[in-house]
């Protein structure tokens, strides 16, 4: 199971995918599933194609800061959840896949 450091190396897209998987897991409790859906929805707004996608994000610095804050919220949430639900069936729990995702997530 990935720890906070491993989750922190993932990019926002991968973290959003894990939030979506968790939200859709029949084994997740209702509160956690709702939190996962909200984080994923915030990600959708963040990557939106409107300029700015979220009011107030009109400078590169503001966008970068919001992205980091969103990433931290996702990492904190996922680190506190049973990630076996999130990772089930995608093979991401193996060391090779985690290393690949960490490498992809580190490119910005």
Buried (B, 14 or more C-beta within 10 A) or exposed (E): EBEEEBBBBBBBEBBBBBBBBBBBBEEBEEEBBEBBBBBBEBBEEBEEEEEEBBEEBEEEEEBEEBBEEBBEBBBBBBBEBBBEBBBBEEEBBEEEEBEEBBEEBEEE
